[in-house]
Amino acid sequence: MSALIIGFFYIGGYIGHKELEGTDSKVENQAATSGVEKTPHSSLYELDQNGEYIGFGTVGILGGLFAGYIWPMVFEEESGRGGLTHG
């Protein structure tokens, strides 16, 4: 399977892809020539790079704590709160 994939990459590189234009550039060119004037607006929250790290880290920690707290309730059978049945 790997040899087949490598073969496809080799054939694609040999044929060349210079005449194939990507979708992004087609859409950008069409939008640039459409003549529609729209003003950009900012999003609700704009975070700089450090703010993104802090935000995603905080959400990851809180999600992990929440999942760790809920996990025993879902997958343990001791108190009859549900869980997986074994065999």
N, C-alpha and C positions, 0 to 999 in steps of 0.2 A: 504494500500500500504506500509506503514511504517512497519507494522508487517511482511509483506512478505519479505521485504528487510532485516529486522533484522533476520528473520528465515533463509534466505540464508547465512548470515554471521555466524550464529550459526552452521548451517550444515557444512559450509566450515571449520570452526574452529574445529568441531568435527571430520571430516574426516581427517583433517591434510593436510598440504601442503608442507611437508618436501621433498617429492619426486619430486615435481614440481620445475624445475629449470627455472629461469627467462631468458628472451631473452638476456639481457645485458651480463650475465656471459657466455652464449654460444658464443656470438659474440666476446667477449674479449678473450676467450680461443681459438677460431678459428683464430683470428688475431695474437695471440701470437705464435701459432704453424705454421703459414703460411710461415715463413722464409723470408718475404719481409722486406728489410731494407730500411726504409724511414727516412729521417731526418726531424724533425719538423721545421716549420717556424713560425715566429711571424706574428700577424695580422698587419694591416695597422696602427691602433691606439691602443695602450695598455694603459688603464686607471687603476689607482689604485682605491681603494674603494671610496675615497673622490672625485676623478675625475668622477666616475660613478654617484654619487649623484648630483654633479654640472651639468654634462652633461644632465642627464635625467630631472633634474629640469628646466634647461634652455630651453630644447626642449618642455617641458610641458607648461611652461609659454608662450613661443612664439607661440605654437600651440593654446593655449587658447585665446591669443590676436588676432591672425589671424582669428580664428573661430568667435570670438565675433565681429570682424570688418565686416566679410563677412555675418554673420547671418541676419542682417537687409536687406541687399541687396537681399538676396534670399527669405526671407519670408515676406517682406512688400510689399504692393500694392500701396503705395502712389505715387511714382514717375514713375510707369509703368516699373520698371526694372525686372519684373517677380514677382513671389510669388504665394502663394496659393490662389485659388479662393474659395470664400465662397458662397455656395449655392443656 
